[in-house]
């Protein structure tokens, strides 16, 4: 009985130490990271389709209308699927903070910047 009491006291002491040592900034960072990832995931899931006209317009500006309507269209479809899938994954896993995967963060900022994937 005494050994069990000692073990429980030791466990309670470590738990209390952990709770006291946990900085409130860490909790704030986690909370803001979760909210940020959720909003980013929601926005990218809902607006991923904007990659289609974005790539057509940007490719047309860089090259010409023929290239924009062919290569830009294909790139737009690929990036539409990519941004939407990444957004959906971020939306489902919002409670696990992680680095941003899509650059630019949202499809509209800046609109003329090409979309890339991967860590910075």
PDB file as gemmi writes it, atoms N, CA and C in Angstrom:
CRYST1    1.000    1.000    1.000  90.00  90.00  90.00 P 1                      
ATOM      1  N   UNK A   1       0.828  -1.182   0.000  1.00  0.00           N  
ATOM      2  CA  UNK A   1       0.000   0.000   0.000  1.00  0.00           C  
ATOM      3  C   UNK A   1       0.878   1.255   0.000  1.00  0.00           C  
ATOM      4  N   UNK A   2       1.905   1.256   0.796  1.00  0.00           N  
ATOM      5  CA  UNK A   2       2.802   2.406   0.891  1.00  0.00           C  
ATOM      6  C   UNK A   2       3.552   2.614  -0.422  1.00  0.00           C  
ATOM      7  N   UNK A   3       3.934   1.526  -1.078  1.00  0.00           N  
ATOM      8  CA  UNK A   3       4.649   1.615  -2.350  1.00  0.00           C  
ATOM      9  C   UNK A   3       3.739   2.227  -3.418  1.00  0.00           C  
ATOM     10  N   UNK A   4       2.467   1.831  -3.431  1.00  0.00           N  
ATOM     11  CA  UNK A   4       1.512   2.374  -4.388  1.00  0.00           C  
ATOM     12  C   UNK A   4       1.299   3.875  -4.125  1.00  0.00           C  
ATOM     13  N   UNK A   5       1.203   4.271  -2.856  1.00  0.00           N  
ATOM     14  CA  UNK A   5       1.027   5.672  -2.494  1.00  0.00           C  
ATOM     15  C   UNK A   5       2.242   6.495  -2.943  1.00  0.00           C  
ATOM     16  N   UNK A   6       3.429   5.949  -2.744  1.00  0.00           N  
ATOM     17  CA  UNK A   6       4.659   6.630  -3.134  1.00  0.00           C  
ATOM     18  C   UNK A   6       4.716   6.795  -4.661  1.00  0.00           C  
ATOM     19  N   UNK A   7       4.334   5.747  -5.389  1.00  0.00           N  
ATOM     20  CA  UNK A   7       4.332   5.796  -6.853  1.00  0.00           C  
ATOM     21  C   UNK A   7       3.327   6.825  -7.357  1.00  0.00           C  
ATOM     22  N   UNK A   8       2.141   6.844  -6.751  1.00  0.00           N  
ATOM     23  CA  UNK A   8       1.117   7.805  -7.154  1.00  0.00           C  
ATOM     24  C   UNK A   8       1.553   9.232  -6.820  1.00  0.00           C  
ATOM     25  N   UNK A   9       2.196   9.416  -5.683  1.00  0.00           N  
ATOM     26  CA  UNK A   9       2.683  10.747  -5.300  1.00  0.00           C  
ATOM     27  C   UNK A   9       3.749  11.231  -6.271  1.00  0.00           C  
ATOM     28  N   UNK A  10       4.637  10.326  -6.646  1.00  0.00           N  
ATOM     29  CA  UNK A  10       5.687  10.673  -7.594  1.00  0.00           C  
ATOM     30  C   UNK A  10       5.081  11.027  -8.954  1.00  0.00           C  
ATOM     31  N   UNK A  11       4.104  10.259  -9.389  1.00  0.00           N  
ATOM     32  CA  UNK A  11       3.441  10.539 -10.673  1.00  0.00           C  
ATOM     33  C   UNK A  11       2.708  11.874 -10.608  1.00  0.00           C  
ATOM     34  N   UNK A  12       2.042  12.163  -9.527  1.00  0.00           N  
ATOM     35  CA  UNK A  12       1.328  13.435  -9.365  1.00  0.00           C  
ATOM     36  C   UNK A  12       2.308  14.606  -9.360  1.00  0.00           C  
ATOM     37  N   UNK A  13       3.472  14.406  -8.722  1.00  0.00           N  
ATOM     38  CA  UNK A  13       4.471  15.461  -8.670  1.00  0.00           C  
ATOM     39  C   UNK A  13       5.012  15.758 -10.076  1.00  0.00           C  
ATOM     40  N   UNK A  14       5.292  14.718 -10.863  1.00  0.00           N  
ATOM     41  CA  UNK A  14       5.772  14.921 -12.229  1.00  0.00           C  
ATOM     42  C   UNK A  14       4.705  15.577 -13.095  1.00  0.00           C  
ATOM     43  N   UNK A  15       3.455  15.170 -12.917  1.00  0.00           N  
ATOM     44  CA  UNK A  15       2.365  15.780 -13.681  1.00  0.00           C  
ATOM     45  C   UNK A  15       2.234  17.260 -13.342  1.00  0.00           C  
ATOM     46  N   UNK A  16       2.315  17.595 -12.078  1.00  0.00           N  
ATOM     47  CA  UNK A  16       2.226  18.995 -11.659  1.00  0.00           C  
ATOM     48  C   UNK A  16       3.399  19.793 -12.204  1.00  0.00           C  
ATOM     49  N   UNK A  17       4.588  19.212 -12.164  1.00  0.00           N  
ATOM     50  CA  UNK A  17       5.768  19.878 -12.702  1.00  0.00           C  
ATOM     51  C   UNK A  17       5.611  20.135 -14.193  1.00  0.00           C  
ATOM     52  N   UNK A  18       5.080  19.163 -14.911  1.00  0.00           N  
ATOM     53  CA  UNK A  18       4.879  19.290 -16.351  1.00  0.00           C  
ATOM     54  C   UNK A  18       3.874  20.395 -16.656  1.00  0.00           C  
ATOM     55  N   UNK A  19       2.790  20.430 -15.918  1.00  0.00           N  
ATOM     56  CA  UNK A  19       1.751  21.441 -16.146  1.00  0.00           C  
ATOM     57  C   UNK A  19       2.283  22.830 -15.844  1.00  0.00           C  
ATOM     58  N   UNK A  20       3.031  22.969 -14.769  1.00  0.00           N  
ATOM     59  CA  UNK A  20       3.585  24.271 -14.411  1.00  0.00           C  
ATOM     60  C   UNK A  20       4.662  24.691 -15.407  1.00  0.00           C  
ATOM     61  N   UNK A  21       5.457  23.740 -15.862  1.00  0.00           N  
ATOM     62  CA  UNK A  21       6.558  24.059 -16.770  1.00  0.00           C  
ATOM     63  C   UNK A  21       6.088  24.329 -18.191  1.00  0.00           C  
ATOM     64  N   UNK A  22       4.885  23.915 -18.532  1.00  0.00           N  
ATOM     65  CA  UNK A  22       4.366  24.122 -19.874  1.00  0.00           C  
ATOM     66  C   UNK A  22       4.071  25.607 -20.069  1.00  0.00           C  
ATOM     67  N   UNK A  23       4.821  26.269 -20.906  1.00  0.00           N  
ATOM     68  CA  UNK A  23       4.595  27.709 -21.066  1.00  0.00           C  
ATOM     69  C   UNK A  23       3.272  27.989 -21.766  1.00  0.00           C  
ATOM     70  N   UNK A  24       2.665  29.080 -21.359  1.00  0.00           N  
ATOM     71  CA  UNK A  24       1.386  29.444 -21.961  1.00  0.00           C  
ATOM     72  C   UNK A  24       1.573  29.839 -23.418  1.00  0.00           C  
ATOM     73  N   UNK A  25       2.758  30.317 -23.765  1.00  0.00           N  
ATOM     74  CA  UNK A  25       3.022  30.672 -25.166  1.00  0.00           C  
ATOM     75  C   UNK A  25       2.914  29.454 -26.062  1.00  0.00           C  
ATOM     76  N   UNK A  26       3.329  28.305 -25.545  1.00  0.00           N  
ATOM     77  CA  UNK A  26       3.237  27.082 -26.326  1.00  0.00           C  
ATOM     78  C   UNK A  26       1.779  26.763 -26.623  1.00  0.00           C  
ATOM     79  N   UNK A  27       0.920  26.934 -25.655  1.00  0.00           N  
ATOM     80  CA  UNK A  27      -0.502  26.682 -25.854  1.00  0.00           C  
ATOM     81  C   UNK A  27      -1.083  27.679 -26.845  1.00  0.00           C  
ATOM     82  N   UNK A  28      -0.650  28.938 -26.761  1.00  0.00           N  
ATOM     83  CA  UNK A  28      -1.128  29.949 -27.698  1.00  0.00           C  
ATOM     84  C   UNK A  28      -0.644  29.646 -29.109  1.00  0.00           C  
ATOM     85  N   UNK A  29       0.613  29.215 -29.239  1.00  0.00           N  
ATOM     86  CA  UNK A  29       1.141  28.866 -30.548  1.00  0.00           C  
ATOM     87  C   UNK A  29       0.374  27.699 -31.143  1.00  0.00           C  
ATOM     88  N   UNK A  30       0.068  26.713 -30.328  1.00  0.00           N  
ATOM     89  CA  UNK A  30      -0.688  25.565 -30.808  1.00  0.00           C  
ATOM     90  C   UNK A  30      -2.076  26.004 -31.268  1.00  0.00           C  
ATOM     91  N   UNK A  31      -2.728  26.809 -30.455  1.00  0.00           N  
ATOM     92  CA  UNK A  31      -4.075  27.271 -30.793  1.00  0.00           C  
ATOM     93  C   UNK A  31      -4.098  28.095 -32.068  1.00  0.00           C  
ATOM     94  N   UNK A  32      -3.165  29.017 -32.198  1.00  0.00           N  
ATOM     95  CA  UNK A  32      -3.136  29.836 -33.410  1.00  0.00           C  
ATOM     96  C   UNK A  32      -2.715  28.997 -34.622  1.00  0.00           C  
ATOM     97  N   UNK A  33      -1.831  28.015 -34.416  1.00  0.00           N  
ATOM     98  CA  UNK A  33      -1.433  27.124 -35.509  1.00  0.00           C  
ATOM     99  C   UNK A  33      -2.586  26.276 -36.004  1.00  0.00           C  
ATOM    100  N   UNK A  34      -3.402  25.807 -35.072  1.00  0.00           N  
ATOM    101  CA  UNK A  34      -4.557  24.991 -35.435  1.00  0.00           C  
ATOM    102  C   UNK A  34      -5.577  25.826 -36.215  1.00  0.00           C  
ATOM    103  N   UNK A  35      -5.847  27.017 -35.717  1.00  0.00           N  
ATOM    104  CA  UNK A  35      -6.810  27.898 -36.391  1.00  0.00           C  
ATOM    105  C   UNK A  35      -6.293  28.280 -37.773  1.00  0.00           C  
ATOM    106  N   UNK A  36      -5.005  28.587 -37.866  1.00  0.00           N  
ATOM    107  CA  UNK A  36      -4.404  28.961 -39.145  1.00  0.00           C  
ATOM    108  C   UNK A  36      -4.494  27.813 -40.148  1.00  0.00           C  
ATOM    109  N   UNK A  37      -4.163  26.610 -39.710  1.00  0.00           N  
ATOM    110  CA  UNK A  37      -4.183  25.467 -40.615  1.00  0.00           C  
ATOM    111  C   UNK A  37      -5.613  25.150 -41.052  1.00  0.00           C  
ATOM    112  N   UNK A  38      -6.572  25.270 -40.140  1.00  0.00           N  
ATOM    113  CA  UNK A  38      -7.971  25.018 -40.489  1.00  0.00           C  
ATOM    114  C   UNK A  38      -8.456  26.026 -41.526  1.00  0.00           C  
ATOM    115  N   UNK A  39      -8.181  27.311 -41.297  1.00  0.00           N  
ATOM    116  CA  UNK A  39      -8.651  28.332 -42.234  1.00  0.00           C  
ATOM    117  C   UNK A  39      -7.952  28.205 -43.592  1.00  0.00           C  
ATOM    118  N   UNK A  40      -6.661  27.892 -43.574  1.00  0.00           N  
ATOM    119  CA  UNK A  40      -5.912  27.685 -44.816  1.00  0.00           C  
ATOM    120  C   UNK A  40      -6.460  26.482 -45.579  1.00  0.00           C  
ATOM    121  N   UNK A  41      -6.736  25.399 -44.865  1.00  0.00           N  
ATOM    122  CA  UNK A  41      -7.286  24.207 -45.497  1.00  0.00           C  
ATOM    123  C   UNK A  41      -8.665  24.455 -46.080  1.00  0.00           C  
ATOM    124  N   UNK A  42      -9.500  25.169 -45.326  1.00  0.00           N  
ATOM    125  CA  UNK A  42     -10.847  25.477 -45.808  1.00  0.00           C  
ATOM    126  C   UNK A  42     -10.794  26.345 -47.054  1.00  0.00           C  
ATOM    127  N   UNK A  43      -9.976  27.395 -46.999  1.00  0.00           N  
ATOM    128  CA  UNK A  43      -9.869  28.315 -48.139  1.00  0.00           C  
ATOM    129  C   UNK A  43      -9.327  27.611 -49.381  1.00  0.00           C  
ATOM    130  N   UNK A  44      -8.302  26.793 -49.222  1.00  0.00           N  
ATOM    131  CA  UNK A  44      -7.718  26.119 -50.380  1.00  0.00           C  
ATOM    132  C   UNK A  44      -8.630  25.028 -50.937  1.00  0.00           C  
ATOM    133  N   UNK A  45      -9.408  24.386 -50.082  1.00  0.00           N  
ATOM    134  CA  UNK A  45     -10.367  23.397 -50.564  1.00  0.00           C  
ATOM    135  C   UNK A  45     -11.481  24.089 -51.352  1.00  0.00           C  
ATOM    136  N   UNK A  46     -11.958  25.199 -50.824  1.00  0.00           N  
ATOM    137  CA  UNK A  46     -13.081  25.895 -51.454  1.00  0.00           C  
ATOM    138  C   UNK A  46     -12.674  26.672 -52.714  1.00  0.00           C  
ATOM    139  N   UNK A  47     -11.442  27.156 -52.779  1.00  0.00           N  
ATOM    140  CA  UNK A  47     -11.040  28.009 -53.904  1.00  0.00           C  
ATOM    141  C   UNK A  47      -9.983  27.370 -54.796  1.00  0.00           C  
ATOM    142  N   UNK A  48      -9.750  26.093 -54.648  1.00  0.00           N  
ATOM    143  CA  UNK A  48      -8.752  25.421 -55.481  1.00  0.00           C  
ATOM    144  C   UNK A  48      -9.045  25.543 -56.963  1.00  0.00           C  
ATOM    145  N   UNK A  49     -10.308  25.608 -57.329  1.00  0.00           N  
ATOM    146  CA  UNK A  49     -10.704  25.712 -58.726  1.00  0.00           C  
ATOM    147  C   UNK A  49     -10.204  26.999 -59.392  1.00  0.00           C  
ATOM    148  N   UNK A  50      -9.855  28.007 -58.616  1.00  0.00           N  
ATOM    149  CA  UNK A  50      -9.376  29.278 -59.168  1.00  0.00           C  
ATOM    150  C   UNK A  50      -8.011  29.082 -59.839  1.00  0.00           C  
ATOM    151  N   UNK A  51      -7.332  27.979 -59.517  1.00  0.00           N  
ATOM    152  CA  UNK A  51      -6.056  27.682 -60.180  1.00  0.00           C  
ATOM    153  C   UNK A  51      -6.235  27.527 -61.689  1.00  0.00           C  
ATOM    154  N   UNK A  52      -7.394  27.087 -62.127  1.00  0.00           N  
ATOM    155  CA  UNK A  52      -7.629  26.878 -63.559  1.00  0.00           C  
ATOM    156  C   UNK A  52      -7.535  28.198 -64.338  1.00  0.00           C  
ATOM    157  N   UNK A  53      -8.368  29.193 -64.046  1.00  0.00           N  
ATOM    158  CA  UNK A  53      -8.215  30.451 -64.792  1.00  0.00           C  
ATOM    159  C   UNK A  53      -6.898  31.172 -64.487  1.00  0.00           C  
ATOM    160  N   UNK A  54      -6.398  31.019 -63.260  1.00  0.00           N  
ATOM    161  CA  UNK A  54      -5.129  31.659 -62.894  1.00  0.00           C  
ATOM    162  C   UNK A  54      -4.005  31.186 -63.809  1.00  0.00           C  
ATOM    163  N   UNK A  55      -3.909  29.881 -64.026  1.00  0.00           N  
ATOM    164  CA  UNK A  55      -2.831  29.346 -64.853  1.00  0.00           C  
ATOM    165  C   UNK A  55      -3.014  29.683 -66.327  1.00  0.00           C  
ATOM    166  N   UNK A  56      -4.248  29.729 -66.785  1.00  0.00           N  
ATOM    167  CA  UNK A  56      -4.500  30.120 -68.174  1.00  0.00           C  
ATOM    168  C   UNK A  56      -4.064  31.577 -68.389  1.00  0.00           C  
ATOM    169  N   UNK A  57      -4.478  32.450 -67.497  1.00  0.00           N  
ATOM    170  CA  UNK A  57      -4.137  33.876 -67.612  1.00  0.00           C  
ATOM    171  C   UNK A  57      -2.635  34.091 -67.483  1.00  0.00           C  
ATOM    172  N   UNK A  58      -2.021  33.492 -66.483  1.00  0.00           N  
ATOM    173  CA  UNK A  58      -0.580  33.706 -66.266  1.00  0.00           C  
ATOM    174  C   UNK A  58       0.266  33.136 -67.402  1.00  0.00           C  
ATOM    175  N   UNK A  59      -0.115  31.972 -67.917  1.00  0.00           N  
ATOM    176  CA  UNK A  59       0.633  31.378 -69.028  1.00  0.00           C  
ATOM    177  C   UNK A  59       0.439  32.204 -70.295  1.00  0.00           C  
ATOM    178  N   UNK A  60      -0.758  32.718 -70.509  1.00  0.00           N  
ATOM    179  CA  UNK A  60      -1.010  33.582 -71.670  1.00  0.00           C  
ATOM    180  C   UNK A  60      -0.175  34.853 -71.585  1.00  0.00           C  
ATOM    181  N   UNK A  61      -0.074  35.451 -70.397  1.00  0.00           N  
ATOM    182  CA  UNK A  61       0.731  36.667 -70.228  1.00  0.00           C  
ATOM    183  C   UNK A  61       2.212  36.388 -70.486  1.00  0.00           C  
ATOM    184  N   UNK A  62       2.699  35.233 -70.046  1.00  0.00           N  
ATOM    185  CA  UNK A  62       4.119  34.906 -70.217  1.00  0.00           C  
ATOM    186  C   UNK A  62       4.452  34.554 -71.659  1.00  0.00           C  
ATOM    187  N   UNK A  63       3.563  33.801 -72.306  1.00  0.00           N  
ATOM    188  CA  UNK A  63       3.870  33.288 -73.646  1.00  0.00           C  
ATOM    189  C   UNK A  63       2.905  33.868 -74.686  1.00  0.00           C  
ATOM    190  N   UNK A  64       1.818  33.168 -74.935  1.00  0.00           N  
ATOM    191  CA  UNK A  64       0.813  33.652 -75.879  1.00  0.00           C  
ATOM    192  C   UNK A  64      -0.513  32.950 -75.597  1.00  0.00           C  
ATOM    193  N   UNK A  65      -1.559  33.362 -76.292  1.00  0.00           N  
ATOM    194  CA  UNK A  65      -2.891  32.833 -76.017  1.00  0.00           C  
ATOM    195  C   UNK A  65      -3.012  31.343 -76.343  1.00  0.00           C  
ATOM    196  N   UNK A  66      -2.357  30.913 -77.411  1.00  0.00           N  
ATOM    197  CA  UNK A  66      -2.412  29.493 -77.776  1.00  0.00           C  
ATOM    198  C   UNK A  66      -1.788  28.615 -76.703  1.00  0.00           C  
ATOM    199  N   UNK A  67      -0.656  29.045 -76.214  1.00  0.00           N  
ATOM    200  CA  UNK A  67       0.040  28.319 -75.156  1.00  0.00           C  
ATOM    201  C   UNK A  67      -0.763  28.362 -73.855  1.00  0.00           C  
ATOM    202  N   UNK A  68      -1.376  29.510 -73.598  1.00  0.00           N  
ATOM    203  CA  UNK A  68      -2.191  29.655 -72.393  1.00  0.00           C  
ATOM    204  C   UNK A  68      -3.410  28.759 -72.394  1.00  0.00           C  
ATOM    205  N   UNK A  69      -4.039  28.614 -73.565  1.00  0.00           N  
ATOM    206  CA  UNK A  69      -5.250  27.790 -73.660  1.00  0.00           C  
ATOM    207  C   UNK A  69      -4.958  26.296 -73.712  1.00  0.00           C  
ATOM    208  N   UNK A  70      -3.713  25.919 -73.927  1.00  0.00           N  
ATOM    209  CA  UNK A  70      -3.374  24.490 -73.947  1.00  0.00           C  
ATOM    210  C   UNK A  70      -2.570  24.112 -72.700  1.00  0.00           C  
ATOM    211  N   UNK A  71      -1.336  24.584 -72.638  1.00  0.00           N  
ATOM    212  CA  UNK A  71      -0.467  24.251 -71.510  1.00  0.00           C  
ATOM    213  C   UNK A  71      -0.999  24.867 -70.217  1.00  0.00           C  
ATOM    214  N   UNK A  72      -1.473  26.113 -70.300  1.00  0.00           N  
ATOM    215  CA  UNK A  72      -2.039  26.769 -69.120  1.00  0.00           C  
ATOM    216  C   UNK A  72      -3.257  26.032 -68.589  1.00  0.00           C  
ATOM    217  N   UNK A  73      -4.074  25.516 -69.506  1.00  0.00           N  
ATOM    218  CA  UNK A  73      -5.248  24.733 -69.097  1.00  0.00           C  
ATOM    219  C   UNK A  73      -4.834  23.452 -68.379  1.00  0.00           C  
ATOM    220  N   UNK A  74      -3.871  22.739 -68.926  1.00  0.00           N  
ATOM    221  CA  UNK A  74      -3.396  21.500 -68.299  1.00  0.00           C  
ATOM    222  C   UNK A  74      -2.768  21.791 -66.938  1.00  0.00           C  
ATOM    223  N   UNK A  75      -1.931  22.826 -66.888  1.00  0.00           N  
ATOM    224  CA  UNK A  75      -1.318  23.208 -65.606  1.00  0.00           C  
ATOM    225  C   UNK A  75      -2.398  23.617 -64.604  1.00  0.00           C  
ATOM    226  N   UNK A  76      -3.423  24.302 -65.080  1.00  0.00           N  
ATOM    227  CA  UNK A  76      -4.520  24.717 -64.211  1.00  0.00           C  
ATOM    228  C   UNK A  76      -5.264  23.534 -63.619  1.00  0.00           C  
ATOM    229  N   UNK A  77      -5.500  22.516 -64.422  1.00  0.00           N  
ATOM    230  CA  UNK A  77      -6.174  21.315 -63.921  1.00  0.00           C  
ATOM    231  C   UNK A  77      -5.307  20.625 -62.868  1.00  0.00           C  
ATOM    232  N   UNK A  78      -4.020  20.493 -63.159  1.00  0.00           N  
ATOM    233  CA  UNK A  78      -3.099  19.845 -62.214  1.00  0.00           C  
ATOM    234  C   UNK A  78      -3.054  20.623 -60.893  1.00  0.00           C  
ATOM    235  N   UNK A  79      -2.920  21.938 -60.977  1.00  0.00           N  
ATOM    236  CA  UNK A  79      -2.838  22.746 -59.755  1.00  0.00           C  
ATOM    237  C   UNK A  79      -4.183  22.839 -59.035  1.00  0.00           C  
ATOM    238  N   UNK A  80      -5.281  22.765 -59.776  1.00  0.00           N  
ATOM    239  CA  UNK A  80      -6.602  22.741 -59.139  1.00  0.00           C  
ATOM    240  C   UNK A  80      -6.722  21.501 -58.260  1.00  0.00           C  
ATOM    241  N   UNK A  81      -6.360  20.357 -58.820  1.00  0.00           N  
ATOM    242  CA  UNK A  81      -6.411  19.108 -58.053  1.00  0.00           C  
ATOM    243  C   UNK A  81      -5.425  19.168 -56.893  1.00  0.00           C  
ATOM    244  N   UNK A  82      -4.204  19.638 -57.156  1.00  0.00           N  
ATOM    245  CA  UNK A  82      -3.183  19.701 -56.115  1.00  0.00           C  
ATOM    246  C   UNK A  82      -3.584  20.580 -54.946  1.00  0.00           C  
ATOM    247  N   UNK A  83      -4.023  21.809 -55.226  1.00  0.00           N  
ATOM    248  CA  UNK A  83      -4.386  22.733 -54.152  1.00  0.00           C  
ATOM    249  C   UNK A  83      -5.611  22.234 -53.396  1.00  0.00           C  
ATOM    250  N   UNK A  84      -6.579  21.676 -54.105  1.00  0.00           N  
ATOM    251  CA  UNK A  84      -7.796  21.185 -53.445  1.00  0.00           C  
ATOM    252  C   UNK A  84      -7.488  19.995 -52.544  1.00  0.00           C  
ATOM    253  N   UNK A  85      -6.663  19.078 -53.009  1.00  0.00           N  
ATOM    254  CA  UNK A  85      -6.301  17.907 -52.196  1.00  0.00           C  
ATOM    255  C   UNK A  85      -5.483  18.329 -50.978  1.00  0.00           C  
ATOM    256  N   UNK A  86      -4.511  19.201 -51.173  1.00  0.00           N  
ATOM    257  CA  UNK A  86      -3.714  19.679 -50.040  1.00  0.00           C  
ATOM    258  C   UNK A  86      -4.614  20.393 -49.038  1.00  0.00           C  
ATOM    259  N   UNK A  87      -5.540  21.218 -49.527  1.00  0.00           N  
ATOM    260  CA  UNK A  87      -6.473  21.899 -48.646  1.00  0.00           C  
ATOM    261  C   UNK A  87      -7.342  20.935 -47.868  1.00  0.00           C  
ATOM    262  N   UNK A  88      -7.822  19.887 -48.530  1.00  0.00           N  
ATOM    263  CA  UNK A  88      -8.658  18.897 -47.848  1.00  0.00           C  
ATOM    264  C   UNK A  88      -7.868  18.142 -46.787  1.00  0.00           C  
ATOM    265  N   UNK A  89      -6.629  17.808 -47.086  1.00  0.00           N  
ATOM    266  CA  UNK A  89      -5.783  17.115 -46.102  1.00  0.00           C  
ATOM    267  C   UNK A  89      -5.517  18.036 -44.905  1.00  0.00           C  
ATOM    268  N   UNK A  90      -5.239  19.314 -45.168  1.00  0.00           N  
ATOM    269  CA  UNK A  90      -5.031  20.255 -44.069  1.00  0.00           C  
ATOM    270  C   UNK A  90      -6.302  20.437 -43.246  1.00  0.00           C  
ATOM    271  N   UNK A  91      -7.432  20.410 -43.894  1.00  0.00           N  
ATOM    272  CA  UNK A  91      -8.703  20.566 -43.193  1.00  0.00           C  
ATOM    273  C   UNK A  91      -8.976  19.377 -42.278  1.00  0.00           C  
ATOM    274  N   UNK A  92      -8.663  18.189 -42.755  1.00  0.00           N  
ATOM    275  CA  UNK A  92      -8.901  16.973 -41.959  1.00  0.00           C  
ATOM    276  C   UNK A  92      -7.890  16.847 -40.825  1.00  0.00           C  
ATOM    277  N   UNK A  93      -6.659  17.305 -41.046  1.00  0.00           N  
ATOM    278  CA  UNK A  93      -5.599  17.153 -40.041  1.00  0.00           C  
ATOM    279  C   UNK A  93      -5.259  18.478 -39.359  1.00  0.00           C  
ATOM    280  N   UNK A  94      -6.221  19.379 -39.280  1.00  0.00           N  
ATOM    281  CA  UNK A  94      -5.955  20.715 -38.751  1.00  0.00           C  
ATOM    282  C   UNK A  94      -5.443  20.698 -37.317  1.00  0.00           C  
ATOM    283  N   UNK A  95      -5.768  19.679 -36.545  1.00  0.00           N  
ATOM    284  CA  UNK A  95      -5.367  19.612 -35.138  1.00  0.00           C  
ATOM    285  C   UNK A  95      -3.908  19.218 -34.966  1.00  0.00           C  
ATOM    286  N   UNK A  96      -3.219  18.897 -36.056  1.00  0.00           N  
ATOM    287  CA  UNK A  96      -1.788  18.579 -36.019  1.00  0.00           C  
ATOM    288  C   UNK A  96      -1.052  19.708 -36.737  1.00  0.00           C  
ATOM    289  N   UNK A  97      -0.451  20.631 -36.012  1.00  0.00           N  
ATOM    290  CA  UNK A  97       0.237  21.747 -36.658  1.00  0.00           C  
ATOM    291  C   UNK A  97       1.358  21.258 -37.572  1.00  0.00           C  
ATOM    292  N   UNK A  98       1.491  21.910 -38.711  1.00  0.00           N  
ATOM    293  CA  UNK A  98       2.543  21.539 -39.655  1.00  0.00           C  
ATOM    294  C   UNK A  98       2.904  22.747 -40.509  1.00  0.00           C  
ATOM    295  N   UNK A  99       3.996  22.604 -41.252  1.00  0.00           N  
ATOM    296  CA  UNK A  99       4.431  23.663 -42.154  1.00  0.00           C  
ATOM    297  C   UNK A  99       3.452  23.780 -43.317  1.00  0.00           C  
ATOM    298  N   UNK A 100       3.426  24.954 -43.923  1.00  0.00           N  
ATOM    299  CA  UNK A 100       2.606  25.137 -45.116  1.00  0.00           C  
ATOM    300  C   UNK A 100       3.204  24.310 -46.246  1.00  0.00           C  
ATOM    301  N   UNK A 101       2.351  23.753 -47.090  1.00  0.00           N  
ATOM    302  CA  UNK A 101       2.823  22.901 -48.168  1.00  0.00           C  
ATOM    303  C   UNK A 101       2.672  23.567 -49.534  1.00  0.00           C  
ATOM    304  N   UNK A 102       1.701  24.464 -49.672  1.00  0.00           N  
ATOM    305  CA  UNK A 102       1.449  25.134 -50.947  1.00  0.00           C  
ATOM    306  C   UNK A 102       1.957  26.572 -50.867  1.00  0.00           C  
ATOM    307  N   UNK A 103       2.634  26.992 -51.912  1.00  0.00           N  
ATOM    308  CA  UNK A 103       3.122  28.369 -52.003  1.00  0.00           C  
ATOM    309  C   UNK A 103       2.621  28.944 -53.314  1.00  0.00           C  
ATOM    310  N   UNK A 104       1.951  30.030 -53.395  1.00  0.00           N  
ATOM    311  CA  UNK A 104       1.566  30.919 -52.326  1.00  0.00           C  
ATOM    312  C   UNK A 104       0.497  30.303 -51.430  1.00  0.00           C  
ATOM    313  N   UNK A 105       0.396  30.827 -50.250  1.00  0.00           N  
ATOM    314  CA  UNK A 105      -0.487  30.311 -49.206  1.00  0.00           C  
ATOM    315  C   UNK A 105      -1.935  30.181 -49.689  1.00  0.00           C  
ATOM    316  N   UNK A 106      -2.436  31.198 -50.352  1.00  0.00           N  
ATOM    317  CA  UNK A 106      -3.779  31.197 -50.943  1.00  0.00           C  
ATOM    318  C   UNK A 106      -3.640  31.465 -52.436  1.00  0.00           C  
ATOM    319  N   UNK A 107      -4.580  30.996 -53.214  1.00  0.00           N  
ATOM    320  CA  UNK A 107      -4.499  31.091 -54.667  1.00  0.00           C  
ATOM    321  C   UNK A 107      -4.451  32.535 -55.154  1.00  0.00           C  
ATOM    322  N   UNK A 108      -4.992  33.450 -54.398  1.00  0.00           N  
ATOM    323  CA  UNK A 108      -5.090  34.839 -54.849  1.00  0.00           C  
ATOM    324  C   UNK A 108      -3.939  35.735 -54.386  1.00  0.00           C  
ATOM    325  N   UNK A 109      -3.019  35.226 -53.588  1.00  0.00           N  
ATOM    326  CA  UNK A 109      -1.979  36.131 -53.091  1.00  0.00           C  
ATOM    327  C   UNK A 109      -0.582  35.663 -53.425  1.00  0.00           C  
ATOM    328  N   UNK A 110       0.122  36.279 -54.252  1.00  0.00           N  
ATOM    329  CA  UNK A 110      -0.330  37.120 -55.346  1.00  0.00           C  
ATOM    330  C   UNK A 110      -0.807  36.252 -56.501  1.00  0.00           C  
ATOM    331  N   UNK A 111      -1.758  36.774 -57.236  1.00  0.00           N  
ATOM    332  CA  UNK A 111      -2.416  35.996 -58.289  1.00  0.00           C  
ATOM    333  C   UNK A 111      -1.448  35.615 -59.405  1.00  0.00           C  
ATOM    334  N   UNK A 112      -0.456  36.418 -59.664  1.00  0.00           N  
ATOM    335  CA  UNK A 112       0.454  36.144 -60.781  1.00  0.00           C  
ATOM    336  C   UNK A 112       1.627  35.233 -60.415  1.00  0.00           C  
ATOM    337  N   UNK A 113       1.705  34.792 -59.180  1.00  0.00           N  
ATOM    338  CA  UNK A 113       2.799  33.904 -58.758  1.00  0.00           C  
ATOM    339  C   UNK A 113       2.425  32.451 -59.047  1.00  0.00           C  
ATOM    340  N   UNK A 114       3.371  31.705 -59.629  1.00  0.00           N  
ATOM    341  CA  UNK A 114       3.145  30.289 -59.931  1.00  0.00           C  
ATOM    342  C   UNK A 114       3.064  29.487 -58.632  1.00  0.00           C  
ATOM    343  N   UNK A 115       2.208  28.491 -58.634  1.00  0.00           N  
ATOM    344  CA  UNK A 115       2.015  27.644 -57.461  1.00  0.00           C  
ATOM    345  C   UNK A 115       3.101  26.586 -57.409  1.00  0.00           C  
ATOM    346  N   UNK A 116       3.658  26.378 -56.209  1.00  0.00           N  
ATOM    347  CA  UNK A 116       4.643  25.328 -55.991  1.00  0.00           C  
ATOM    348  C   UNK A 116       4.241  24.542 -54.745  1.00  0.00           C  
ATOM    349  N   UNK A 117       4.774  23.350 -54.632  1.00  0.00           N  
ATOM    350  CA  UNK A 117       4.462  22.467 -53.525  1.00  0.00           C  
ATOM    351  C   UNK A 117       5.739  22.010 -52.851  1.00  0.00           C  
ATOM    352  N   UNK A 118       5.668  21.764 -51.567  1.00  0.00           N  
ATOM    353  CA  UNK A 118       6.821  21.285 -50.815  1.00  0.00           C  
ATOM    354  C   UNK A 118       7.224  22.268 -49.752  1.00  0.00           C  
ATOM    355  N   UNK A 119       8.159  21.859 -48.931  1.00  0.00           N  
ATOM    356  CA  UNK A 119       8.593  22.724 -47.824  1.00  0.00           C  
ATOM    357  C   UNK A 119       9.516  23.806 -48.350  1.00  0.00           C  
ATOM    358  N   UNK A 120       9.581  24.879 -47.596  1.00  0.00           N  
ATOM    359  CA  UNK A 120      10.382  26.039 -47.997  1.00  0.00           C  
ATOM    360  C   UNK A 120      11.836  25.811 -47.752  1.00  0.00           C  
TER     361      UNK A 120                                                      
END                                                                             
